[in-house]
């Protein structure tokens, strides 16, 4: 066999000894050893033995144990070339090194797989409109504007956990063996299969879960030991400023209205209208007249642009408004 192959095998052994060998190179090393002659293997083994000169000689029982583990009987010990006891010890030592290397290699590969599994997938929606996400288990998540959904690469294998920032409507694929858990900064929601809306923007005062179908259990940051069981058309709201938790009935219309392009309000308090617009467009309203918020408003908006909607409300209520970044100021006085 060529000197090039001998050199390559020696180089791969050096990489193996220093722990720098890759899985592909390890397979190449095994093939290389099978492809060289007896005398060439003897020469390489002799060289490798010199590098391990401080190793103690293997006891007889260790050598017998090694052969036993390899299913080799005394009758089968017919080396590819004649070995005296000294060379038998070299072969056994190298075999132990390689066997140990296989264990290390397997461990390293397992660690690599675990590391990859622990890496996160992050999905972010845009500044406007909504996005639809299909998770590996078939669960559908509608993300509102300025929202993000995070989950592990191995989602669905050991568990089904996601983290939400912003707002999302979940249609969870049923799996009785693996609970589906939504984590937010202040609330955790556990389900098996159901439909619900979660509102959890970082810059908003509240975190909220409203249930449309099925059943869920909720735990809040304020009282993680208390589990709140929620039924359809109920919602749980956590106030970040006060730590207050409310569990109440809802028709889910305002909570899920952002899913529909058409906005319909029937005798709705203007305060609720603004609350919905705040959620849909990720803006915050300020007004100098709280009485105005109690006025009942009926109307339909087909536009998905907050500026167009505000111009309609401005004409209807004869107020002035000013938008600064994500804040909208409604001014009724001195008009």
FENGI-V401193 format. One record per pair of residues at least 24 apart in sequence whose ideal C-beta (glycine too) atoms are under 8 Angstrom apart, sorted by the first residue. I is the first residue (numbers start at 1). GAP is how many residues later the second one is. D is the distance in Angstrom with one decimal. If there is no record, write none. Layout:
i;gap;d
I;GAP;D
I;GAP;D
//
This chain:
i;gap;d
1;34;6.4
1;35;4.9
1;36;5.7
1;39;6.0
5;27;6.3
5;30;6.5
5;31;6.2
6;30;6.4
6;34;5.5
6;37;7.8
6;38;6.7
8;24;6.1
9;24;6.3
9;27;6.4
9;35;6.2
10;34;6.0
10;37;7.2
13;31;7.3
13;35;6.2
16;81;8.0
16;82;7.8
16;85;5.8
17;34;7.3
17;80;7.7
19;85;7.3
21;80;7.8
21;84;7.8
23;82;6.5
23;86;6.4
26;75;7.4
26;79;5.9
38;42;4.7
38;43;4.0
39;42;7.0
41;39;7.1
41;40;7.8
42;39;6.0
42;45;7.3
45;42;7.5
45;45;5.3
45;46;6.6
45;49;6.0
46;44;7.0
48;42;7.7
48;46;6.1
49;41;4.4
49;44;7.0
49;45;7.7
52;41;6.3
52;45;7.8
55;38;5.8
57;32;5.3
58;31;5.3
58;34;5.1
58;35;6.6
58;38;8.0
62;30;7.4
63;25;6.8
63;26;7.6
63;29;5.4
66;26;5.6
66;29;6.6
66;30;7.3
116;37;5.9
117;35;6.3
117;36;5.3
117;37;3.8
117;40;7.6
118;34;6.4
118;35;7.6
118;36;7.9
119;33;7.3
119;34;5.2
120;30;5.2
120;31;6.9
120;32;6.1
120;33;7.4
121;29;7.0
121;30;5.6
121;31;7.4
121;32;6.2
121;34;7.5
122;26;6.1
122;27;7.5
122;28;4.9
123;25;6.6
123;26;4.8
123;27;7.7
124;24;4.5
125;41;7.2
127;155;7.9
128;153;7.7
128;176;7.5
129;175;6.8
130;128;6.9
130;129;7.2
135;25;7.8
135;27;7.4
135;38;7.9
137;36;5.0
137;38;6.5
137;41;7.8
137;43;8.0
138;35;4.0
139;31;6.7
139;32;6.6
139;33;5.0
139;34;4.7
139;41;6.7
140;30;7.5
140;31;4.2
141;27;5.2
141;28;7.2
141;29;5.5
141;30;7.7
142;26;6.4
142;27;4.2
142;117;5.9
143;24;7.4
143;25;5.2
144;24;6.8
144;114;5.4
144;135;7.4
144;136;7.1
144;138;7.6
145;135;7.6
145;136;6.8
145;137;5.3
146;55;7.3
146;136;4.6
147;54;7.8
164;34;5.6
164;36;5.6
165;35;6.4
165;36;7.3
165;37;6.2
166;34;6.6
166;35;5.5
166;116;7.8
167;30;7.3
167;31;6.7
167;32;4.9
167;33;7.0
167;34;6.7
167;91;7.0
167;112;6.6
168;29;7.4
168;30;5.5
169;26;7.3
169;27;7.5
169;28;4.8
169;29;7.9
169;87;6.3
169;90;5.8
170;24;7.8
170;25;6.7
170;26;5.7
170;27;7.6
170;28;7.0
171;24;5.2
172;42;7.8
185;36;7.4
186;34;6.2
186;35;4.3
186;36;7.7
186;52;5.1
186;54;6.2
187;31;6.2
187;32;7.2
187;33;5.3
187;34;6.9
187;49;7.4
187;51;5.6
188;30;7.1
188;31;4.9
188;32;8.0
189;27;5.3
189;28;7.5
189;29;5.5
190;26;6.4
190;27;4.9
190;28;7.8
190;29;7.9
191;24;7.5
191;25;4.5
191;26;7.9
197;55;7.1
197;58;4.9
197;59;5.3
199;56;7.1
199;80;6.4
201;81;6.6
203;81;7.8
203;123;7.9
204;80;7.8
205;34;6.4
205;35;5.9
205;36;5.9
206;31;5.4
206;32;6.4
206;33;5.6
206;34;6.8
207;30;7.5
207;31;4.6
207;33;6.8
208;27;6.0
208;28;7.0
208;29;4.6
208;30;7.3
208;47;7.2
209;26;6.4
209;27;5.1
210;24;7.5
210;25;3.7
210;40;5.6
210;42;5.4
210;45;4.1
210;46;7.3
211;24;6.9
211;41;7.9
212;40;5.5
212;44;6.8
220;25;5.3
254;25;7.8
261;41;7.4
261;43;6.1
262;38;6.6
262;39;7.3
262;40;5.7
263;37;6.6
263;38;4.0
263;39;7.7
263;46;7.5
264;36;5.1
265;32;5.6
265;33;6.1
265;34;5.6
265;35;7.4
266;32;5.4
267;29;4.8
267;30;7.8
267;31;5.6
268;28;6.6
268;29;5.6
268;30;7.3
269;24;6.6
269;25;5.9
269;26;7.2
269;27;6.2
269;28;7.4
270;24;7.3
270;25;4.9
270;26;7.6
270;27;5.0
270;47;7.7
273;24;5.4
273;40;8.0
277;29;6.6
277;32;6.6
281;25;4.4
282;44;6.3
283;40;7.7
283;43;4.9
283;44;6.9
283;45;5.5
284;42;6.3
284;43;5.4
284;44;7.2
285;43;5.2
285;44;8.0
285;45;6.4
286;41;6.6
286;42;7.2
286;43;4.9
286;44;6.9
287;42;7.7
287;43;4.2
287;44;7.9
287;45;7.2
288;42;7.3
288;43;5.8
288;44;6.0
288;45;5.5
289;41;7.7
289;43;4.3
289;44;7.0
292;25;6.8
292;27;7.5
292;38;7.5
292;40;6.0
//
